[in-house]
Amino acid sequence: MQRLQVLKGAFCGLDPIQQQLVIGSAVAAGGILIHLLYKRRQVKSIPLGEGWWGAGQKPLSEDEQIHPFEVQTTDEEIEDLHERIDRTRYTESLEDGCFHYGFNSTYLKKVVSYWRHKFDWKKQVAALNKYPHFKTKIEGLDVHYVHVRPPRRENQTVVPLMLVHGWPGSFYEFYKILPLLTENRDGLAFEVICPSIPGYGFSDAPRKQGFDSLAAARVFLTLMERLGFSQFYLQGGDWGSLITTNMSQMKPMCVKGLHLNMIKVRMGFSVMFSLMIGSYLPFLVGFSREDVRRLFPFFEKNVYGILRETGYFHIQATKPDTAGCGGNDSPVGLAAYILEKFSTWTDNSNRALADGGLERKFSLDDVLTNVMIYWTTGSIVSSMRFYKENFKSNPDNRVDAKVGITVPTGLAAFPAELMHCPKSWARHREKQFSSNVIIHMNGNSTSIRKPTSIRVDQQKDQDK
């Protein structure tokens, strides 16, 4: 009160012109503050842009019809596969090398023997066709997707949900979770759309340079619009997390919720500060005990660990066409390249195992079906190019890195991700961060190995 009296006395002691200047300055400062608060609350979005990724010039019109699609195979395709497998030249593995040098050749021979003599591709093609497949032309590309509707029931709310895979995965990652998502639980069921990223699997590969996550996001937004959805939910991991994030940045009014199992954060001052003191005073920077366990010692777990497991990243982000030649020509080379990621990214301690722990979490039929999607479509090179397109320049300078995420967002944090993201970091970009579910189960390809964890998390996000 004394300070107010002093201020009042000082103001009354001013001459009328000075009083008007003070009042004017206060009003201007208040207006600026209100404007800044208003701008901060405004929903920022990134421009949609446009593109044409087909061969040649863009035509005046494009067929927007949706066409049913069926996965097919032939005896000739299978015979060619077997002939190439039979001509494989192996390298002898090192004694006690396990998976430290990559896919162990001794175990690789066992996997390939199963592939050659027991794996039934025709049976797996029938399994792939269990759910309806479609294709539609968008920006010059035939975009493939699986579309699964829940059974009709009275008093049931049906929520559209798009699931987007990453590398080296495919739409097949989600097959085990589809029955859970389309099942009615407490009056709620999901209508699920699982597209193949252009350049992956049965979607056309771009014929022009520059097809990055922003282009993929725009294509998938067009797909959802073409399917008649004005509002929907999104889920993504790996590249799917970036694509779905970009979708929510482009059209936040359409995205009712975003669920991720990978989040990239910029290494700004607050993140660097939290790393400096987080192991000593975690409560000051919003770290949980689990965050501390997963982050520290930081250089060992998040610098050296990343360097050990990102050689593929640097190759694919620079010379994908060179690196992909072997995998496009040799089915065994392709399988070794892809399945080593399924092993190590599930749990990096699998490097110390002779069989890479592959069959502890996966069946050979499942992982070989994923390999066959790449093999039969010849899409390993075009899938690898996606790294090149997204890292031609500093990703921190891209427009999407400078725009926050304003839709309700949830994160499932798996312990074997290359980079753990604490909730306090995620809030820097996700303005409506709703949940951070710590899951004590390792690695990528979660929906193949443990579909219930994603189903439960999706239900929680929708309820919020």
Protein Blocks (a to p, Z undefined) as FASTA:
>chain_A
ZZmmmmmmmmmmpcfklmmmmmmmmmmmmmmmmmmmmmmmpccdddebjadfbehjddfb
dcfbdcdddddddfklmmmmmmmmmmpccddddehklmmnocafklmmmmmmmmmmmmcf
klmmmmmmmpccddddeehiacddddddddddehiacddddddddddddfklmmmmmmmm
mpceehiacdddddddehiajbccdfbehiafklmmmmmmmmmmmnopabdcdddehjll
mmmmmmmmmmmmlmnbdcdfbdcddddfklmmmmmmmmmmmmlnopafklmmmmpcfklm
mmmmmmmmmmmmmmmmmmmmlmmmmmmmmmklmmmmmmmmmmmmmomklmmpfklommmm
bcfklmmmmmmmmmmnopmmmmmmmmmmmmmpcfklpmklmpccfbdcdddddfkbfbdc
dfklmmmmmmmlfbdcdddbehehklmmmmmlmmmmmmmmmmZZ
